[in-house]
Structure formats: C-alpha cells, structure tokens
Amino acid sequence: MGNDVSPLWYWAVLLVYCLFVVYLGWDAYKKQKSAGSAEEEHHDFWITGRSQPAYMVGMSVASGWMLIGMITWMTWATYDQGLSGLWVVAIPWFLSNLLQFALARPLRRIKAISQCEMLQNRFGLPARTLAAMVNIFSYTLWSAAELYAAALIMAPALDISVNAMIIIYAIPIALYMYMGGFRSVINANIIQFFMGAIILVVTAGAMYFTAHGIAAENHTTIWEMLKQQAIINEMAYPYQEGAKATNLFAFVSLSFPLIIMFGLVPGWGAAEDFWLKAQAAVSTKEARKGAIYSLIYNTTLIVACSSIIGIFGLIIFKPEVKDGVLHAAKVLGDKGGYNVISVYINQYMSPWVKALLIFLLSAHSMSTVANYSNVSAMNVSYDVLQPLWYKRKGWSDEKIVKWSRIITFLMVIINIGIAMLYNMPTVGATLNDAYFLSSGLLTAGVAVMLYALFWKRANLFGVMAGGISGLIGTIVFFILEYKVWNFSYTMPIWDWIFGKGSMASSYLGYCVVGLVCGLAGLIIGTYLTAPPTEAQLAAVADEPIDDNEEFFKALRENA
C-alpha cells in the first residue's frame, strides 16, 4: 500500500497499542497469581476458570474469525463470481456458525477443557494425541499465515522489511500470551473485535457511496449496473452460459456448493477456537447465547460486509476483457479480487483515514494470531506433554503452569520462523499448499473423531481408524489432485451425477475424498470391534455440567 502519512505516526500508535495489550497480559497474570492454588492458576491460564459471559464469548469467537484471509476470500468470491460467490465461503460459514450453536450444549456435557481431552475421556489417550497433532499442524500454519499477512500490511507503513515487521509484531503477542494465556487473549479480543468491525463497516459504507456515485454518473443504479456484469470466472468452477453477477445459482449444477458443504463446513464447525470458548462460558445458557451473538456478529459484520465489498468492487473496479477472456481489473494486480479492500483503501481513502484503517487492520490481526497460537500451544502443552510427560514425571502444578507459559511463548516464536518462510517465494508456495491442506485435515481427521463423541456405538478403534484413514485419504488425494493430475481427472459416481470434471473443477476434491475415507474408517472400525464400555459412555453426561466445582474435580480425577 502507498503511504501518505509519516511512518512516525504508525510507530507511535503501534507502540501505544502494544503496551496496551501487554498491560492486558500483565493484568491477567496478576489475577492468575492471586488464585488460591497453582491448579486454579493453571485452569485460569487455559480456560479462565469457566467465567466468561455470553457477550465475551460471542465477540471473542467473531474476532478470532475476522481473519485477513477469510475476509479477503469472501471479498474475492463475490467479486469473481457475483452473488453465486456466496456459496464459496459466506453461506458455508453461516451454516458452520449454526452448527456451532447446535454444539454449544452437547460439548458442555463432557468434563474436559480441550476437545482433544474430550476424546481421551470418551475413547482413550491415543485419540487425544492424534487429534492434537493435527490441530497443532493446522493452527500453527494458520496463525503464522496471519502474522505474515499483517506484516505485509504494516511493513511499508513503518518503512521496514517484512521479516523485521514479523518480529516486532510478534513480540507483544508472545508477551501477553505468556503472562495471561487464554484470559489475556479473550480480553484483547474484545478490543480487536471493534477494530475489525470498524474496518469492515467503514470500508463497506465508503464503497457503497463510491459505487452509488459511479452509477449516478451513468444515470442508472447499482443494481442495474450489476445486472450487466458477467461473472469473471478466473477459477475453473463450471457456470451456466451467460451467468451474471446477480445470479445466486450460476453454477451448472449443485456440485461445487455441495463439495464446499461436505469438505469445509464440518471442519469449521469443529474449530477448537469455538469449542474452547463455549466451554469457558460461565454456564451453558451463556455459551449458547454467545454462539448466537457470534452468529449475528459473523453474519452482519464479516459475511455481509466482506461480500458486499466484493459486489461493489465489480462496479468500482470493473472487470476487463483480455484476449477475449474476462479478468479482474488490472489495477487489482495478479491476485484480483483478493486485493479489492487494500486497493480501495489505498486509492480512495483520505490519507489519515487510510492510515487509521491500515493500523486497525494490522493491529486487529493480533486477534487471530493470538487465538490460533493459544490453541496450538494448548494442544502441545496440555494435550500432548501433560499426559505423556508432565504427569508421568510427577511434576507439581507449579511446574506445569510454568511450562505452560513457556510453551505458549515458544509457539509464538515458532510462528515467527514459519511466517518468515512464507516470505520466501519457493518455501512460501509449499506452505500455501499446507495452508489449504490443513482445512481438509480438520474435517477428515479431527471433525470425524469429534462428532463421534456423541455416537454411543463409537469406540477407540473406530475413531482411530476414522481419523487415520481420513488423514491418509486427504493427504494422498491432495498430492494427486494438486501435484500429479493438476485438476484434470474424473471422479466415478460424482461426475456421473453432476457432469464430467465437476469435482476436479472445484480444487477441493481432496476434502470430500478425505471425509469419505474418514467416515468409512470410523464406521467399519467401530463395527469390527466391541462396543464401548459403560465407563467410556459415562464420559458424556446426560446434561451439561455447569457446576464448576464438579467440573474441575473431574479434571483432577482424570489427570
């Protein structure tokens, strides 16, 4: 982005903001150290002692999902595919929010902090370890990608290198997470929620007035101009001939929307970020209310604003015909619709408004980096090291909480290294592959296991078979799809129903194949072995557990 404001302004406000979030971490640290015991301190570090009201749950979940990647993905989808682009991200994300609301009550029937611990309580330690490893891989890549994206935005404003910005940006995150863990993350999320909301509302509102002005100059309306816009179709998704930007059902068949639903929604609904915050609520009622608030915030702010920005972008940055093919406007660069927000802010906003939005956008990204770093740190320390090392070595609660803080700090340092790899052209491409692969792994490897928590016939062998077969199916088919076949293949049955190449043209076939493999492994493995014991079934209570004394007592007994 261009920079019309002195870098000193950015340095000053960034310093003030960093000091503020570090203060939030210090405040959380003092609260935890005033706890009655090291055990209580440890529980507060990971789950704030189950004390969060609904509004904090809702805002924190929404803030964590205001990813730069998610926002620009939704914007690209509607710019590139008009209203039909809502099926790419917006509608599936809305449905995953509904799924999360439905899960808020059942997941609180299990006396466990993390979803991986829930798997251990119901099935056994191997299930906890397997799910934790997949989560660590996925959430570490995601948090590092957000760290890199934020550095790309802020580095030019501060007039420093991207790698230097990555380090500067990560330092306050590492500090406030080390001190306060989940409590400092969720407290900072509230501030960062309003930052993200301001960015999206201001940008969407400003683009409306710009698009309205362009329509008025042409003596027409925004809607009439949209009716004349053909879909760009940069990707290979099959469309009806002559599809327009105002067509919600422009696809030749339901193939692509169904692939999105099967491949991505289950994994998004099972995002540990939400499960942890729902479990951290003061009661099940507050957890469900928090899920409703999250649904409202996500729909009105993230989904609606991001999608509207892409739609208005079709008028402000009108697609161009090149060699007989419709492409994104040249001014948007090689990433097309992904650059709508950044190019608009740079070209149409006044210098000081632009400066404010650039700062808010980069500072808000701390929310996602911290959320996902917290999840991966919890998976490493609480779900892997605690049962396999800490407890077996007889560590005291004081030593465990000390190392929980150290592991959290180290996970942010690891994110710095991975974010720098993103900045290397050749390695960055490989990491980008892993970034997409992780979405399929969460659906096929983790979500399949998690939803089996509530299937009474499911057993350890079944969920392990489902998780492993889902992982193998996803990875193998991803390699074939992306590296061997180059999106040119025929899928039996699917293509017979929806048309030749309908799965290959989605670029997400690996997600569906992985899910089918995971479900097959779960069902076959479950019925080939004995049913679970009554003790295993008792891990899922008949009613949600809102009594914190009962909840934390169970954690001590199961440790």
C-alpha positions as CSV (number, residue, x, y, z in Angstrom):
1,M,0.0,0.0,0.0
2,G,1.0,3.6,-0.5
3,N,1.8,5.6,2.5
4,D,0.9,9.3,2.7
5,V,1.4,9.6,6.4
6,S,4.7,9.8,8.2
7,P,6.0,6.4,9.5
8,L,6.4,8.1,12.9
9,W,2.6,8.1,13.3
10,Y,2.5,4.4,12.8
11,W,5.4,3.8,15.1
12,A,3.8,5.9,17.8
13,V,0.3,4.3,17.7
14,L,1.7,0.8,17.3
15,L,3.9,1.3,20.4
16,V,0.9,2.5,22.4
17,Y,-1.2,-0.4,21.3
18,C,1.5,-2.9,22.0
19,L,1.9,-1.5,25.5
20,F,-1.8,-1.7,26.0
21,V,-2.1,-5.4,25.0
22,V,1.0,-6.3,27.2
23,Y,-0.8,-4.5,30.1
24,L,-3.8,-6.8,29.5
25,G,-1.5,-9.7,29.8
26,W,0.1,-8.4,33.0
27,D,-3.4,-7.8,34.4
28,A,-4.4,-11.4,33.6
29,Y,-1.1,-12.6,35.1
30,K,-1.7,-10.8,38.4
31,K,-5.2,-12.3,38.6
32,Q,-3.9,-15.8,38.0
33,K,-1.1,-15.4,40.5
34,S,-3.7,-14.3,43.1
35,A,-5.5,-17.6,42.7
36,G,-5.9,-19.9,45.7
37,S,-3.6,-22.6,44.2
38,A,-1.4,-23.4,41.3
39,E,-4.1,-25.7,40.0
40,E,-6.6,-22.8,39.8
41,E,-3.9,-20.7,38.2
42,H,-3.4,-23.4,35.6
43,H,-7.2,-23.7,34.9
44,D,-7.4,-19.9,34.5
45,F,-4.5,-19.9,32.1
46,W,-6.2,-22.3,29.7
47,I,-9.9,-21.6,30.2
48,T,-10.3,-18.6,32.5
49,G,-11.9,-20.8,35.2
50,R,-15.1,-21.1,33.1
51,S,-16.1,-17.5,33.9
52,Q,-16.9,-15.8,30.6
53,P,-20.3,-14.1,29.9
54,A,-22.1,-14.5,26.6
55,Y,-21.0,-11.2,25.1
56,M,-17.3,-12.0,25.6
57,V,-17.8,-15.5,24.1
58,G,-19.6,-14.1,21.1
59,M,-17.2,-11.2,20.5
60,S,-14.1,-13.3,21.0
61,V,-15.2,-16.0,18.6
62,A,-16.2,-13.4,15.9
63,S,-12.9,-11.5,16.5
64,G,-10.9,-14.7,16.0
65,W,-12.7,-15.4,12.7
66,M,-12.1,-11.9,11.3
67,L,-9.1,-13.4,9.6
68,I,-7.5,-11.3,6.8
69,G,-7.6,-14.5,4.8
70,M,-11.2,-15.1,5.5
71,I,-12.3,-11.5,4.8
72,T,-10.4,-11.3,1.5
73,W,-11.6,-14.8,0.5
74,M,-15.2,-13.7,0.9
75,T,-14.5,-10.5,-1.0
76,W,-12.7,-12.3,-3.8
77,A,-15.6,-14.8,-4.1
78,T,-18.3,-12.2,-4.8
79,Y,-16.0,-10.1,-6.9
80,D,-15.1,-13.1,-9.0
81,Q,-18.5,-14.8,-9.1
82,G,-21.1,-12.3,-8.2
83,L,-23.9,-13.4,-5.9
84,S,-23.1,-17.0,-6.7
85,G,-19.8,-16.5,-4.9
86,L,-21.8,-16.5,-1.6
87,W,-21.7,-20.3,-1.9
88,V,-17.9,-20.3,-1.8
89,V,-17.4,-19.0,1.7
90,A,-20.3,-16.9,3.1
91,I,-23.1,-19.4,3.1
92,P,-21.0,-22.3,4.3
93,W,-19.5,-20.1,7.1
94,F,-23.0,-19.1,8.1
95,L,-24.0,-22.8,8.3
96,S,-20.9,-23.6,10.3
97,N,-22.0,-20.9,12.8
98,L,-25.4,-22.6,13.1
99,L,-23.6,-25.9,13.6
100,Q,-21.5,-24.3,16.4
101,F,-24.7,-23.1,18.1
102,A,-26.1,-26.6,18.0
103,L,-22.8,-28.0,19.5
104,A,-22.6,-25.5,22.4
105,R,-24.9,-27.6,24.6
106,P,-23.6,-31.1,23.8
107,L,-19.9,-30.2,24.2
108,R,-20.5,-29.0,27.7
109,R,-21.7,-32.4,28.7
110,I,-18.1,-33.5,28.8
111,K,-15.8,-32.7,31.7
112,A,-12.8,-31.6,29.8
113,I,-11.1,-28.3,28.8
114,S,-9.9,-29.1,25.3
115,Q,-11.7,-31.0,22.6
116,C,-8.7,-33.4,22.5
117,E,-9.2,-34.1,26.2
118,M,-12.9,-34.8,25.5
119,L,-11.7,-37.5,23.0
120,Q,-9.5,-39.1,25.7
121,N,-12.3,-39.1,28.3
122,R,-14.6,-40.9,25.8
123,F,-12.2,-43.1,23.9
124,G,-8.7,-43.0,25.3
125,L,-5.3,-41.3,25.2
126,P,-4.4,-42.3,21.5
127,A,-7.4,-40.3,20.2
128,R,-6.4,-37.2,22.2
129,T,-2.9,-37.4,20.9
130,L,-3.9,-37.9,17.2
131,A,-6.3,-35.0,17.2
132,A,-3.8,-32.8,19.0
133,M,-1.2,-33.4,16.4
134,V,-3.5,-32.4,13.5
135,N,-4.6,-29.3,15.4
136,I,-1.0,-28.3,16.1
137,F,-0.2,-28.6,12.4
138,S,-3.2,-26.7,11.2
139,Y,-3.5,-23.9,13.7
140,T,0.3,-23.2,13.7
141,L,0.2,-22.7,9.9
142,W,-2.9,-20.5,10.2
143,S,-1.5,-18.3,12.9
144,A,1.8,-17.9,11.1
145,A,0.0,-17.0,7.9
146,E,-2.0,-14.3,9.7
147,L,1.2,-13.0,11.2
148,Y,2.8,-12.8,7.8
149,A,-0.3,-11.1,6.2
150,A,-0.3,-8.5,9.0
151,A,3.4,-7.8,8.5
152,L,2.8,-7.3,4.7
153,I,0.3,-4.6,5.5
154,M,2.2,-2.8,8.2
155,A,5.8,-3.1,7.0
156,P,5.5,-0.4,4.2
157,A,3.8,1.9,6.7
158,L,6.7,1.6,9.1
159,D,9.3,1.7,6.3
160,I,10.9,-1.6,7.4
161,S,11.4,-5.1,6.0
162,V,8.6,-7.7,6.2
163,N,10.8,-10.0,8.3
164,A,11.6,-7.2,10.8
165,M,7.9,-6.4,11.0
166,I,7.1,-10.1,11.7
167,I,9.4,-10.0,14.7
168,I,8.2,-6.6,16.0
169,Y,4.6,-7.7,15.6
170,A,5.1,-11.0,17.4
171,I,6.9,-9.7,20.5
172,P,3.8,-8.2,22.2
173,I,1.7,-11.2,21.3
174,A,4.3,-13.5,22.8
175,L,4.5,-11.4,26.0
176,Y,0.8,-11.0,26.7
177,M,0.1,-14.7,25.9
178,Y,3.0,-15.8,28.1
179,M,1.6,-13.7,31.0
180,G,-2.1,-14.3,30.7
181,G,-2.7,-17.2,28.4
182,F,-6.3,-17.6,27.3
183,R,-7.5,-14.8,29.7
184,S,-5.4,-12.2,28.0
185,V,-6.3,-13.5,24.6
186,I,-10.0,-13.2,25.2
187,N,-9.7,-9.8,26.9
188,A,-7.7,-8.4,23.9
189,N,-10.3,-10.0,21.5
190,I,-12.9,-7.5,22.7
191,I,-10.8,-4.5,21.6
192,Q,-9.8,-6.3,18.4
193,F,-13.4,-7.1,17.7
194,F,-14.3,-3.4,17.5
195,M,-11.2,-2.8,15.4
196,G,-12.3,-5.4,12.8
197,A,-15.9,-4.1,12.9
198,I,-14.7,-0.5,12.2
199,I,-12.6,-1.7,9.2
200,L,-15.4,-3.7,7.6
201,V,-18.2,-1.2,8.2
202,V,-16.3,1.8,7.1
203,T,-14.9,0.2,4.0
204,A,-18.3,-1.3,3.0
205,G,-20.0,2.1,3.6
206,A,-17.4,4.1,1.7
207,M,-17.5,1.6,-1.2
208,Y,-21.3,1.9,-1.3
209,F,-21.1,5.7,-1.8
210,T,-18.4,5.3,-4.4
211,A,-20.4,2.7,-6.3
212,H,-23.5,4.9,-6.0
213,G,-21.7,7.8,-7.4
214,I,-20.4,5.9,-10.4
215,A,-24.0,4.6,-11.0
216,A,-25.4,8.1,-10.7
217,E,-22.8,9.4,-13.3
218,N,-24.1,6.8,-15.7
219,H,-27.8,7.7,-14.9
220,T,-28.6,4.3,-13.5
221,T,-28.5,2.3,-10.3
222,I,-26.1,0.0,-8.6
223,W,-28.4,-3.0,-9.2
224,E,-28.8,-2.2,-12.9
225,M,-25.1,-2.0,-13.3
226,L,-24.6,-5.3,-11.5
227,K,-27.2,-6.9,-13.9
228,Q,-24.8,-6.1,-16.8
229,Q,-21.8,-7.6,-15.1
230,A,-20.8,-11.1,-16.3
231,I,-19.0,-13.4,-13.9
232,I,-15.3,-13.2,-14.2
233,N,-14.7,-17.0,-13.7
234,E,-10.9,-16.8,-13.0
235,M,-11.2,-20.2,-11.5
236,A,-12.5,-23.3,-13.2
237,Y,-15.9,-23.7,-11.5
238,P,-18.5,-24.6,-14.1
239,Y,-21.1,-21.9,-14.7
240,Q,-24.3,-21.6,-16.7
241,E,-23.7,-19.9,-20.0
242,G,-24.0,-16.2,-19.8
243,A,-24.2,-16.1,-16.0
244,K,-24.4,-12.6,-14.5
245,A,-23.2,-11.1,-11.2
246,T,-26.8,-11.0,-9.9
247,N,-27.3,-14.8,-10.3
248,L,-27.3,-16.7,-7.0
249,F,-27.5,-20.0,-8.8
250,A,-25.0,-19.5,-11.6
251,F,-23.4,-22.9,-11.3
252,V,-24.2,-25.5,-13.9
253,S,-25.0,-27.9,-11.1
254,L,-25.0,-28.1,-7.3
255,S,-21.7,-29.9,-7.4
256,F,-19.5,-27.1,-6.1
257,P,-21.8,-25.9,-3.3
258,L,-22.1,-29.5,-2.1
259,I,-18.4,-30.0,-2.2
260,I,-17.9,-26.9,0.0
261,M,-20.6,-28.2,2.4
262,F,-19.1,-31.6,2.7
263,G,-15.4,-30.6,2.7
264,L,-15.2,-27.5,4.8
265,V,-18.3,-26.9,6.9
266,P,-17.7,-30.0,9.3
267,G,-14.2,-28.8,10.0
268,W,-15.2,-25.1,10.5
269,G,-18.0,-26.2,12.8
270,A,-15.5,-28.2,14.9
271,A,-13.0,-25.4,15.2
272,E,-11.3,-25.7,18.6
273,D,-11.3,-22.0,19.0
274,F,-15.1,-22.0,19.4
275,W,-15.3,-25.2,21.4
276,L,-12.8,-23.8,24.0
277,K,-14.7,-20.5,24.3
278,A,-18.0,-22.3,24.6
279,Q,-16.6,-24.4,27.4
280,A,-15.1,-21.3,29.0
281,A,-18.6,-19.7,29.4
282,V,-19.9,-19.3,32.9
283,S,-22.9,-21.5,32.0
284,T,-24.4,-23.5,29.2
285,K,-27.1,-20.8,28.7
286,E,-24.3,-18.2,28.3
287,A,-22.4,-20.5,25.9
288,R,-25.5,-20.8,23.7
289,K,-26.2,-17.1,23.9
290,G,-22.5,-16.5,23.0
291,A,-22.9,-18.7,19.9
292,I,-26.0,-16.7,18.9
293,Y,-24.1,-13.5,19.3
294,S,-21.2,-14.9,17.3
295,L,-23.7,-15.9,14.6
296,I,-25.1,-12.4,14.5
297,Y,-21.6,-10.7,14.5
298,N,-20.3,-13.1,11.9
299,T,-23.3,-12.7,9.6
300,T,-23.7,-8.9,9.8
301,L,-20.1,-7.9,10.1
302,I,-17.9,-10.5,8.4
303,V,-20.1,-12.3,5.9
304,A,-22.3,-9.3,4.9
305,C,-19.7,-6.6,4.8
306,S,-17.0,-8.7,3.1
307,S,-19.4,-10.0,0.5
308,I,-20.9,-6.5,-0.2
309,I,-17.4,-5.1,-0.6
310,G,-16.7,-7.7,-3.4
311,I,-20.1,-6.9,-5.1
312,F,-19.4,-3.1,-5.0
313,G,-15.9,-3.9,-6.3
314,L,-17.4,-5.1,-9.6
315,I,-18.6,-1.5,-10.2
316,I,-15.6,0.4,-8.8
317,F,-13.0,-2.0,-10.3
318,K,-14.9,-3.1,-13.4
319,P,-13.6,-6.4,-14.8
320,E,-11.7,-6.2,-18.1
321,V,-11.6,-8.3,-21.3
322,K,-8.2,-9.5,-22.2
323,D,-7.6,-11.8,-25.2
324,G,-11.3,-12.5,-25.2
325,V,-11.4,-13.6,-21.6
326,L,-12.9,-11.6,-18.7
327,H,-10.3,-10.8,-16.0
328,A,-10.2,-8.8,-12.8
329,A,-9.4,-5.1,-13.3
330,K,-5.7,-4.6,-14.0
331,V,-5.4,-2.2,-11.0
332,L,-6.1,-5.1,-8.6
333,G,-2.9,-6.9,-9.7
334,D,-2.3,-10.6,-10.1
335,K,-4.5,-11.5,-7.0
336,G,-7.6,-9.9,-8.4
337,G,-10.5,-9.8,-6.0
338,Y,-8.3,-10.6,-3.1
339,N,-6.9,-7.1,-3.4
340,V,-10.2,-5.2,-3.5
341,I,-10.0,-3.9,0.1
342,S,-6.4,-2.9,0.1
343,V,-6.5,-1.2,-3.4
344,Y,-9.7,0.6,-2.5
345,I,-8.3,1.9,0.8
346,N,-5.1,3.0,-0.9
347,Q,-6.8,4.8,-3.9
348,Y,-10.0,6.2,-2.5
349,M,-9.5,6.9,1.2
350,S,-8.0,10.2,2.5
351,P,-4.5,9.9,4.0
352,W,-5.5,9.9,7.6
353,V,-8.5,7.6,7.2
354,K,-6.2,5.3,5.2
355,A,-3.6,5.5,7.9
356,L,-6.2,4.6,10.6
357,L,-7.6,1.7,8.7
358,I,-4.1,0.3,7.9
359,F,-3.3,0.4,11.6
360,L,-6.6,-1.1,12.6
361,L,-6.3,-3.9,10.1
362,S,-2.8,-4.9,11.1
363,A,-3.4,-4.5,14.9
364,H,-6.7,-6.4,14.7
365,S,-4.8,-9.4,13.1
366,M,-3.2,-9.9,16.5
367,S,-6.6,-11.4,17.5
368,T,-6.3,-14.3,15.0
369,V,-2.6,-14.8,15.6
370,A,-3.2,-15.0,19.4
371,N,-6.3,-17.2,19.2
372,Y,-4.7,-19.8,17.0
373,S,-1.3,-19.6,18.8
374,N,-3.2,-20.3,22.0
375,V,-4.9,-23.3,20.6
376,S,-1.7,-24.8,19.2
377,A,0.1,-24.1,22.5
378,M,-2.7,-25.7,24.5
379,N,-2.5,-28.8,22.2
380,V,1.2,-29.1,22.7
381,S,1.4,-28.5,26.4
382,Y,-2.0,-29.6,27.8
383,D,-2.9,-32.3,25.3
384,V,0.4,-33.9,24.4
385,L,3.1,-33.0,27.0
386,Q,0.9,-33.0,30.1
387,P,-0.5,-36.6,29.8
388,L,2.7,-38.0,28.1
389,W,5.4,-36.2,30.1
390,Y,4.3,-33.8,32.9
391,K,2.1,-36.2,34.8
392,R,4.3,-39.3,34.2
393,K,7.3,-37.4,35.6
394,G,5.2,-36.4,38.7
395,W,5.5,-32.7,38.0
396,S,3.9,-30.3,40.5
397,D,1.1,-28.0,39.5
398,E,3.5,-25.0,39.9
399,K,6.0,-26.6,37.5
400,I,3.2,-27.5,35.0
401,V,1.8,-23.9,34.9
402,K,5.3,-22.5,34.5
403,W,6.0,-24.7,31.5
404,S,2.5,-24.0,30.1
405,R,3.6,-20.3,29.9
406,I,7.0,-21.2,28.3
407,I,5.4,-23.4,25.7
408,T,2.9,-20.7,24.8
409,F,5.8,-18.2,24.4
410,L,7.7,-20.7,22.3
411,M,4.8,-21.4,19.9
412,V,4.7,-17.7,19.0
413,I,8.5,-17.8,18.3
414,I,7.8,-20.8,16.1
415,N,5.2,-18.8,14.3
416,I,7.8,-16.1,13.6
417,G,10.0,-18.7,11.8
418,I,7.1,-20.1,9.8
419,A,5.9,-16.6,8.9
420,M,9.4,-15.8,7.6
421,L,9.3,-18.9,5.5
422,Y,6.0,-17.6,4.0
423,N,8.1,-14.6,2.9
424,M,10.4,-16.8,0.9
425,P,8.9,-17.3,-2.6
426,T,9.8,-21.0,-3.1
427,V,9.1,-22.2,0.5
428,G,6.1,-19.9,0.7
429,A,4.4,-21.7,-2.1
430,T,4.8,-25.0,-0.3
431,L,3.4,-23.5,2.9
432,N,0.5,-22.2,1.0
433,D,-0.3,-25.8,-0.1
434,A,-0.1,-26.8,3.6
435,Y,-2.4,-24.0,4.5
436,F,-5.1,-25.3,2.2
437,L,-4.4,-28.9,3.1
438,S,-5.0,-28.2,6.8
439,S,-8.6,-27.3,6.1
440,G,-9.3,-30.7,4.7
441,L,-7.4,-32.4,7.5
442,L,-9.5,-30.7,10.2
443,T,-12.6,-32.1,8.5
444,A,-11.4,-35.6,7.8
445,G,-9.0,-36.1,10.6
446,V,-10.5,-34.2,13.6
447,A,-14.1,-33.4,12.9
448,V,-14.9,-37.1,12.1
449,M,-13.5,-38.1,15.5
450,L,-15.2,-35.2,17.4
451,Y,-18.7,-35.8,16.1
452,A,-18.3,-39.5,17.1
453,L,-18.2,-38.3,20.7
454,F,-22.0,-38.4,20.7
455,W,-22.4,-41.7,18.8
456,K,-22.9,-44.3,21.5
457,R,-21.7,-47.2,19.4
458,A,-18.3,-45.5,18.5
459,N,-15.2,-46.9,20.2
460,L,-11.5,-46.2,20.3
461,F,-10.6,-48.4,17.3
462,G,-13.3,-46.8,15.2
463,V,-12.3,-43.2,15.9
464,M,-8.6,-44.0,15.4
465,A,-9.4,-45.8,12.1
466,G,-11.6,-42.9,11.1
467,G,-9.0,-40.3,12.0
468,I,-6.1,-42.1,10.4
469,S,-7.9,-43.1,7.2
470,G,-9.3,-39.5,6.9
471,L,-5.8,-38.1,7.2
472,I,-4.3,-40.5,4.7
473,G,-7.1,-40.1,2.2
474,T,-6.8,-36.3,2.4
475,I,-3.0,-36.1,2.0
476,V,-2.8,-38.7,-0.8
477,F,-5.6,-37.2,-2.8
478,F,-4.3,-33.7,-2.2
479,I,-1.0,-34.7,-3.7
480,L,-2.7,-36.4,-6.7
481,E,-5.1,-33.6,-7.3
482,Y,-2.6,-30.7,-6.9
483,K,0.7,-32.2,-8.0
484,V,0.0,-35.1,-10.3
485,W,-3.3,-34.7,-12.1
486,N,-3.3,-30.8,-12.0
487,F,-7.1,-30.7,-11.5
488,S,-7.8,-32.9,-14.5
489,Y,-9.4,-36.1,-13.5
490,T,-12.7,-38.0,-13.4
491,M,-14.4,-38.9,-10.2
492,P,-16.6,-42.0,-10.5
493,I,-20.2,-41.6,-9.4
494,W,-19.8,-37.9,-8.6
495,D,-19.1,-36.9,-12.2
496,W,-21.8,-39.3,-13.4
497,I,-24.3,-37.4,-11.3
498,F,-23.1,-33.8,-11.8
499,G,-21.1,-33.9,-15.0
500,K,-17.6,-34.7,-16.2
501,G,-14.9,-32.9,-14.3
502,S,-17.4,-31.4,-11.8
503,M,-15.2,-32.4,-8.8
504,A,-11.9,-31.6,-10.4
505,S,-13.0,-28.1,-11.2
506,S,-13.6,-27.4,-7.6
507,Y,-10.0,-27.8,-6.5
508,L,-11.4,-29.2,-3.2
509,G,-11.8,-32.9,-4.2
510,Y,-9.3,-33.9,-1.6
511,C,-11.6,-32.6,1.2
512,V,-14.5,-34.7,0.1
513,V,-12.3,-37.8,-0.5
514,G,-10.8,-37.4,2.9
515,L,-14.2,-37.1,4.6
516,V,-15.5,-40.2,2.8
517,C,-12.3,-42.1,3.9
518,G,-12.7,-40.8,7.5
519,L,-16.3,-41.8,7.7
520,A,-15.7,-45.2,6.2
521,G,-12.8,-45.9,8.6
522,L,-15.0,-44.8,11.6
523,I,-18.0,-47.0,10.7
524,I,-16.0,-50.0,9.6
525,G,-13.6,-49.8,12.6
526,T,-16.4,-49.3,15.0
527,Y,-18.5,-52.3,13.9
528,L,-15.4,-54.6,13.6
529,T,-14.7,-54.2,17.3
530,A,-16.5,-54.4,20.6
531,P,-18.9,-51.7,21.8
532,P,-17.6,-49.1,24.3
533,T,-17.8,-49.8,28.0
534,E,-20.3,-48.2,30.3
535,A,-17.5,-46.2,31.9
536,Q,-16.5,-44.8,28.4
537,L,-20.1,-43.9,27.7
538,A,-20.4,-42.2,31.1
539,A,-17.7,-39.6,29.9
540,V,-20.6,-37.9,28.1
541,A,-23.1,-36.8,30.7
542,D,-26.8,-36.7,30.1
543,E,-27.0,-33.0,30.9
544,P,-24.4,-30.1,30.6
545,I,-22.1,-29.6,33.6
546,D,-22.4,-26.0,34.8
547,D,-21.2,-26.7,38.3
548,N,-17.6,-25.6,38.2
549,E,-16.7,-27.5,41.4
550,E,-17.9,-30.7,39.8
551,F,-16.2,-29.9,36.5
552,F,-12.7,-29.2,37.9
553,K,-13.0,-32.1,40.4
554,A,-13.4,-34.4,37.4
555,L,-10.4,-32.9,35.8
556,R,-8.3,-33.7,38.9
557,E,-9.6,-37.2,39.0
558,N,-9.0,-37.9,35.3
559,A,-5.5,-36.3,35.3
